[in-house]
């Protein structure tokens, strides 16, 4: 079980930067001052990035602790 936790920790560590990249790439691709749709509005992208960037950072922190083995300690050991 600890091996699975550490493997998932690596996955979450890698998933955080990938999500961040796709957030900013989607914003750069979709923001268009001449566009008429809501997705072309930069305010919408600021809101999306503001919400999902802390989630991506949290994934990386969670992955770091899983990789270090912090979640494999028992309560009696503390």
C-alpha positions as a Markdown table, in Angstrom:
| # | Residue | x | y | z |
|---|---|---|---|---|
| 1 | Unk | 0.0 | 0.0 | 0.0 |
| 2 | Unk | 2.9 | 2.4 | 0.8 |
| 3 | Unk | 4.3 | 1.7 | -2.7 |
| 4 | Unk | 1.0 | 2.7 | -4.3 |
| 5 | Unk | 0.9 | 5.9 | -2.2 |
| 6 | Unk | 4.4 | 6.9 | -3.3 |
| 7 | Unk | 3.6 | 6.1 | -6.9 |
| 8 | Unk | 0.5 | 8.3 | -6.7 |
| 9 | Unk | 2.6 | 11.0 | -5.1 |
| 10 | Unk | 4.8 | 11.1 | -8.2 |
| 11 | Unk | 1.7 | 11.2 | -10.3 |
| 12 | Unk | 0.3 | 14.2 | -8.4 |
| 13 | Unk | 3.6 | 16.0 | -8.4 |
| 14 | Unk | 3.7 | 15.7 | -12.2 |
| 15 | Unk | 0.0 | 16.5 | -12.6 |
| 16 | Unk | 0.2 | 19.9 | -10.9 |
| 17 | Unk | 2.5 | 21.6 | -13.5 |
| 18 | Unk | 0.7 | 19.9 | -16.3 |
| 19 | Unk | -2.6 | 21.4 | -15.2 |
| 20 | Unk | -1.0 | 24.8 | -14.7 |
| 21 | Unk | 0.4 | 24.6 | -18.2 |
| 22 | Unk | -2.9 | 23.8 | -19.8 |
| 23 | Unk | -4.6 | 26.6 | -17.8 |
| 24 | Unk | -2.3 | 29.2 | -19.2 |
| 25 | Unk | -2.1 | 27.7 | -22.6 |
| 26 | Unk | -5.9 | 27.7 | -22.8 |
| 27 | Unk | -6.0 | 31.3 | -21.7 |
| 28 | Unk | -3.5 | 32.4 | -24.3 |
| 29 | Unk | -5.3 | 30.4 | -27.0 |
| 30 | Unk | -8.8 | 31.6 | -26.2 |
| 31 | Unk | -8.4 | 35.2 | -25.2 |
| 32 | Unk | -9.4 | 37.3 | -28.2 |
| 33 | Unk | -10.4 | 41.0 | -27.9 |
| 34 | Unk | -12.5 | 40.6 | -31.1 |
| 35 | Unk | -14.2 | 37.5 | -30.0 |
| 36 | Unk | -17.9 | 37.5 | -29.1 |
| 37 | Unk | -18.1 | 34.5 | -26.9 |
| 38 | Unk | -17.7 | 34.4 | -23.1 |
| 39 | Unk | -14.6 | 32.2 | -23.4 |
| 40 | Unk | -12.8 | 35.0 | -25.3 |
| 41 | Unk | -13.2 | 37.4 | -22.3 |
| 42 | Unk | -10.0 | 37.7 | -20.2 |
| 43 | Unk | -12.0 | 38.2 | -17.0 |
| 44 | Unk | -13.4 | 34.7 | -17.3 |
| 45 | Unk | -9.9 | 33.3 | -17.6 |
| 46 | Unk | -8.6 | 35.3 | -14.6 |
| 47 | Unk | -11.4 | 33.7 | -12.6 |
| 48 | Unk | -10.7 | 30.2 | -13.9 |
| 49 | Unk | -7.0 | 30.5 | -13.2 |
| 50 | Unk | -7.6 | 32.0 | -9.8 |
| 51 | Unk | -9.7 | 29.0 | -8.8 |
| 52 | Unk | -7.7 | 26.2 | -10.3 |
| 53 | Unk | -4.1 | 27.3 | -9.7 |
| 54 | Unk | -4.4 | 26.8 | -5.9 |
| 55 | Unk | -5.9 | 23.3 | -6.6 |
| 56 | Unk | -2.9 | 22.5 | -8.8 |
| 57 | Unk | -0.5 | 23.7 | -6.1 |
| 58 | Unk | -2.4 | 21.6 | -3.5 |
| 59 | Unk | -2.0 | 18.6 | -5.7 |
| 60 | Unk | 1.8 | 19.1 | -5.8 |
| 61 | Unk | 2.0 | 19.6 | -2.0 |
| 62 | Unk | -0.2 | 16.5 | -1.5 |
| 63 | Unk | 2.1 | 14.5 | -3.9 |
| 64 | Unk | 5.2 | 15.7 | -2.1 |
| 65 | Unk | 3.9 | 14.5 | 1.2 |
| 66 | Unk | 2.8 | 11.2 | -0.3 |
| 67 | Unk | 6.2 | 10.7 | -1.9 |
| 68 | Unk | 8.0 | 11.4 | 1.4 |
| 69 | Unk | 5.8 | 8.8 | 3.2 |
| 70 | Unk | 4.0 | 11.2 | 5.5 |
| 71 | Unk | 0.7 | 9.4 | 5.0 |
| 72 | Unk | 2.1 | 6.0 | 5.9 |
| 73 | Unk | 2.7 | 6.8 | 9.5 |
| 74 | Unk | 0.4 | 5.3 | 12.0 |
| 75 | Unk | -1.4 | 7.5 | 14.6 |
| 76 | Unk | 0.2 | 5.5 | 17.5 |
| 77 | Unk | 3.7 | 6.4 | 16.1 |
| 78 | Unk | 3.2 | 10.1 | 16.6 |
